[in-house]
Amino acid sequence: MNFLTRLIPSFLFLLLIAPPSRADFGNRFILNSRVSIALDGHEKKISFRFTCRKDLNLIGASFFCEKSQRPPSYQVSLREDEAGKPSANLLGFSRITPKGGGWNSLAFSDLPLEAGKVYHLVIEFDANRGGSHPVGVIGAENFASIAATTPLNPFHPRDALPDKRLNVLLFDGTSWKELGLQPLFALQGSGLQSLGNPYDDFGERPIHGNGTPNDPSDDVMQGQALHPHGGINPQGFLVRVRKQGTPSGPLNYRVYSIDHLRHKTKLVYSGIGLNQDQISTSFQWVTIGLDPNSSLQAFPPECRCVVFQTDSGRSAKDGHSCDDCYLLSDMGNSGGLSNGDYLTFDGGAHLSRAISSNDGWKTWTDDFERDANVVILGKYSVFDPTPVPSIPTPLPWAKGLIP
């Protein structure tokens, strides 16, 4: 009783000082381009600096190699942080001869990492290749390029938890320098734990009316299936889009509920999102407000498709982009990374993911391991779920069965 007496005032105090609950939910992580850093000299090193999110027993690490040309062996090590730079002390290391054009993975021997600590994943030339004298050759004809992405997002892509120490560092033989790039790496821990950034591919999702503004049956629509983990009262949407050419009509939005068992959707709400003059020719975040009196009063903790449509535009001659249309930004994992889907926004194929349709939403495609830049703006809500009859415990035994 004394314990509860002490606990209740403390709990009430936390409620009083807590800020108003927000429930913005969506993919704010952005990717504009992938860049490569050539490790083509004896002294060159690259570091991916990060904060460990949870206690992790490291059993594997992965990085994206952009290009390799008769590459030497490289050493990949885990090091603690010292004043923002990698420590000289190796916690553990492994070796690899990288293959260009994709993800490279290597094993570690159950290396313990601590939650909240800053670490560096360092990649450097392995001259001795495990022996007692140099055997490796590195230079303009023998090297590997390690990839990172732009811009730097100071948070982890899966759940947007902040990490102000995230960065890519380069050692040029004299000193370590921060490059202001997004680390492109993944760590695999025992028990299927993962940490890192899997997004190696930037995309533009075309939205247009296929040249038939009076016929919605062939409209190309793009968006994101969003699966809030709690109820949200929506106040609007945040979306990263641009226009191409001169669209003749506005960008509209629709919200669909999903019957996942039958793979069917039902239109819940639709509205005009943005007029042509409200959208730039370069990608920008724009806010779509929601009328407080609209019928779209709640996003329950289940999947909803938030998609965008326009009567304007047509498919471009290249078959990939569009003319006089709109484009929605997205990013994805190109494959080859173990548990890559776990590291994408919302962490998994059955939760949030990019979606598209080329027949006016008669059918749609789920683009797993890809995420579009669509965010629900809102506040947490309290739902009164439909009562479900309780199941007797223990379950009654069928006649003839022996407990």
Protein Blocks (a to p, Z undefined) as FASTA:
>chain_A
ZZmmmmmmmmmmmmmmpccddfbdcdfbdcfbdcddddfbfklccddddddfbdcddfbd
cdddfbachiadddddddddeehiacfbdfbdcdddddehiacddddehiacdehiacdd
dddddfknopabdfbdcdjklccdddddddddfbdfklopacfkgccdddehjaccdehi
acddddddehhiaedjfbfbdcdddddehhpaklmklcccdddddddfbdcddfbdcddd
ddehjafbdcddddddddfknopacdfbdcdfbdfklpcfbdcdddddddfkbmblbccd
bddddddddfedcddfkomacchiadddddddebjiahklmmmghiiaklccddddfeho
maccddehiacddddddddddddddddddddddddddehiaZZ
